Amino acid sequence: MLWAAVGAVVASAAWAGGVFLIGGKGDSADLRGYSAPANMCSSADYSSFKTEYPEGDSSPTKTSLKNTALDESYCSLGLKKTGSSYADAYLSMQLDLHKKTDPGPEFTATWKNYGDSHTGYEVSPVGGIGDEAYLVSQDTSSGSSSSGSRYATLAVRDGWVTYTMSYSVYFTSYDQDKNPPALSEVDAWLKKDAKATLGQLKG
């Protein structure tokens, strides 16, 4: 009887220890070797946009955060065609390293269902980038070459790391002799550059 009791205690301790160890490993941040740069504007790859917009932004907006719960790096810049004095379109990029909480469930809820909470947007899953990715886009031009806007965001999650890359253009601020690129072109640029950026930022 004593041996049975001792055995039960040992088994319980081993089981508890196993659960603790497994749980601890499972709950640790899955950052996949990524690091958030101090300057996302100089670290992100957006080379696909430079054929259409070769002029650089001399004063982009950049921020960074280092915290026990979250590392974040952000960049927003204007895209200019040759000869433009002002931005013809806009691009933003943000990398988040979630060090305390798994962003997976909220990421999926936000981006997979984006069209349910935002009227007029199309959402498409994207394979081959991270664990899951979604392309969200909207075109309000309705065939017009002088009014409306085009917007596209690629949102990627790789483990506990999320990355978003967003493009927007307003026809009223665009050269009236030229149309903004089609969303199909922009989508391809976002996919290529997001994949390149994540490759660069992963250790």
C-alpha positions as CSV (number, residue, x, y, z in Angstrom):
1,M,0.0,0.0,0.0
2,L,2.9,2.3,0.9
3,W,4.6,1.6,-2.4
4,A,1.4,2.4,-4.3
5,A,1.1,5.7,-2.5
6,V,4.8,6.6,-3.1
7,G,4.3,5.5,-6.8
8,A,1.3,7.7,-7.1
9,V,3.1,10.7,-5.7
10,V,6.1,10.2,-7.9
11,A,3.9,9.8,-11.0
12,S,1.9,12.9,-10.1
13,A,5.1,14.9,-9.6
14,A,6.5,13.7,-12.9
15,W,3.2,14.4,-14.7
16,A,3.1,17.9,-13.1
17,G,6.7,18.5,-14.0
18,G,6.1,17.4,-17.6
19,V,3.0,19.6,-17.9
20,F,5.0,22.5,-16.5
21,L,7.9,22.0,-18.9
22,I,5.7,21.5,-21.9
23,G,3.5,24.3,-21.0
24,G,6.4,26.6,-20.4
25,K,7.9,25.8,-23.8
26,G,4.6,26.2,-25.6
27,D,3.9,29.6,-23.9
28,S,7.3,31.1,-24.7
29,A,7.4,33.7,-27.5
30,D,7.9,32.1,-30.9
31,L,9.8,35.0,-32.5
32,R,11.5,32.8,-35.2
33,G,14.8,34.8,-34.9
34,Y,13.3,38.1,-36.0
35,S,14.5,41.5,-34.7
36,A,12.8,44.8,-34.9
37,P,15.2,47.4,-36.5
38,A,15.6,50.9,-35.1
39,N,14.9,52.3,-38.6
40,M,12.3,50.4,-40.6
41,C,12.5,52.9,-43.4
42,S,16.1,51.9,-44.2
43,S,15.6,48.2,-43.3
44,A,12.4,47.3,-45.2
45,D,12.6,46.3,-48.9
46,Y,10.2,48.2,-51.1
47,S,12.2,48.1,-54.3
48,S,9.3,46.8,-56.4
49,F,7.7,50.3,-56.0
50,K,10.7,52.2,-57.1
51,T,10.2,51.7,-60.9
52,E,6.8,53.5,-60.6
53,Y,8.1,55.8,-57.9
54,P,11.8,56.5,-58.2
55,E,12.0,59.7,-56.2
56,G,12.9,59.1,-52.5
57,D,11.2,60.6,-49.5
58,S,13.6,62.9,-47.7
59,S,11.7,63.0,-44.5
60,P,9.8,59.7,-43.8
61,T,8.1,59.0,-40.5
62,K,9.8,56.3,-38.5
63,T,9.3,55.1,-34.9
64,S,10.5,52.1,-32.9
65,L,9.7,50.6,-29.5
66,K,11.6,48.2,-27.3
67,N,9.6,46.7,-24.4
68,T,9.4,43.6,-22.4
69,A,6.1,42.8,-24.0
70,L,6.5,44.2,-27.5
71,D,9.2,45.3,-29.9
72,E,7.9,47.4,-32.8
73,S,9.3,49.2,-35.8
74,Y,7.3,51.4,-38.1
75,C,7.9,53.5,-41.3
76,S,5.6,55.7,-43.3
77,L,6.8,57.4,-46.5
78,G,5.6,59.2,-49.6
79,L,6.1,57.7,-53.0
80,K,6.9,60.1,-55.8
81,K,7.0,59.7,-59.5
82,T,9.8,61.4,-61.5
83,G,9.5,65.2,-61.2
84,S,6.8,65.2,-58.5
85,S,7.1,67.8,-55.7
86,Y,4.6,66.1,-53.5
87,A,3.8,62.5,-52.8
88,D,1.8,60.7,-55.4
89,A,1.1,57.7,-53.2
90,Y,1.9,56.4,-49.7
91,L,3.5,53.3,-48.2
92,S,3.7,52.2,-44.6
93,M,5.4,49.2,-43.0
94,Q,5.2,47.8,-39.5
95,L,6.8,44.9,-37.7
96,D,5.7,43.7,-34.3
97,L,7.4,41.2,-32.1
98,H,4.8,40.0,-29.6
99,K,6.9,38.7,-26.6
100,K,4.2,38.0,-24.1
101,T,1.0,37.1,-26.0
102,D,0.4,34.9,-29.0
103,P,-1.1,37.2,-31.6
104,G,-2.5,34.4,-33.7
105,P,-6.2,34.3,-32.8
106,E,-6.6,38.1,-32.9
107,F,-4.6,38.4,-36.1
108,T,-6.8,35.9,-37.8
109,A,-10.0,37.5,-36.5
110,T,-8.9,40.9,-37.6
111,W,-7.6,40.2,-41.1
112,K,-9.4,37.1,-42.3
113,N,-12.7,38.8,-41.4
114,Y,-11.7,42.4,-42.4
115,G,-14.4,42.5,-45.0
116,D,-17.1,41.8,-42.4
117,S,-16.3,45.0,-40.4
118,H,-15.2,47.2,-43.3
119,T,-17.5,47.7,-46.2
120,G,-16.1,47.5,-49.8
121,Y,-12.9,45.6,-49.1
122,E,-11.8,42.4,-50.6
123,V,-9.9,39.8,-48.6
124,S,-7.8,37.0,-50.0
125,P,-5.6,34.5,-48.2
126,V,-1.9,34.5,-49.4
127,G,0.2,31.4,-49.3
128,G,4.0,31.1,-49.1
129,I,4.6,33.9,-46.6
130,G,4.8,33.2,-42.9
131,D,2.3,31.0,-41.2
132,E,-0.7,32.9,-42.5
133,A,-1.2,36.1,-44.6
134,Y,-4.1,38.1,-46.0
135,L,-4.3,40.6,-48.7
136,V,-6.9,43.3,-48.1
137,S,-7.7,45.7,-50.9
138,Q,-10.2,48.4,-52.0
139,D,-10.7,50.3,-55.3
140,T,-13.2,53.2,-55.2
141,S,-12.4,54.7,-58.6
142,S,-15.2,52.8,-60.3
143,G,-13.4,53.1,-63.6
144,S,-12.7,56.8,-63.2
145,S,-9.2,58.2,-64.0
146,S,-9.7,61.3,-61.9
147,S,-11.5,60.4,-58.7
148,G,-11.5,57.7,-56.1
149,S,-8.7,55.8,-54.4
150,R,-6.9,52.5,-54.3
151,Y,-5.8,50.8,-51.1
152,A,-4.0,47.5,-50.4
153,T,-2.5,45.9,-47.3
154,L,-0.6,42.7,-46.9
155,A,-0.8,41.4,-43.3
156,V,1.5,38.5,-42.4
157,R,1.9,36.5,-39.2
158,D,5.0,34.3,-38.7
159,G,4.9,32.7,-35.2
160,W,4.4,35.5,-32.8
161,V,5.7,38.1,-35.3
162,T,3.3,40.2,-37.4
163,Y,4.1,42.4,-40.4
164,T,1.9,44.7,-42.4
165,M,2.7,46.6,-45.5
166,S,0.1,49.1,-46.8
167,Y,-0.2,51.1,-50.0
168,S,-2.7,53.9,-50.7
169,V,-3.2,56.4,-53.6
170,Y,-5.8,59.1,-54.1
171,F,-6.5,60.0,-57.7
172,T,-7.0,63.7,-57.0
173,S,-3.3,64.0,-56.0
174,Y,-2.0,61.9,-58.9
175,D,-0.7,63.2,-62.2
176,Q,-3.9,63.5,-64.3
177,D,-2.0,62.4,-67.4
178,K,-1.2,59.0,-65.8
179,N,-3.2,56.5,-64.0
180,P,-2.1,54.9,-60.7
181,P,-0.9,51.3,-61.0
182,A,-3.6,48.7,-61.0
183,L,-4.2,46.8,-57.7
184,S,-3.0,43.6,-59.3
185,E,0.4,45.2,-59.8
186,V,0.4,46.6,-56.3
187,D,-0.6,43.2,-54.8
188,A,2.4,41.6,-56.6
189,W,4.8,44.3,-55.3
190,L,3.5,43.9,-51.7
191,K,4.0,40.1,-51.8
192,K,7.5,40.3,-53.2
193,D,8.7,43.0,-51.0
194,A,7.1,41.8,-47.8
195,K,8.7,38.4,-48.3
196,A,12.1,40.0,-49.0
197,T,11.8,42.2,-45.9
198,L,10.9,39.3,-43.6
199,G,13.8,37.3,-45.0
200,Q,16.2,40.2,-44.2
201,L,14.9,40.7,-40.6
202,K,15.0,37.1,-39.7
203,G,18.2,36.0,-38.0
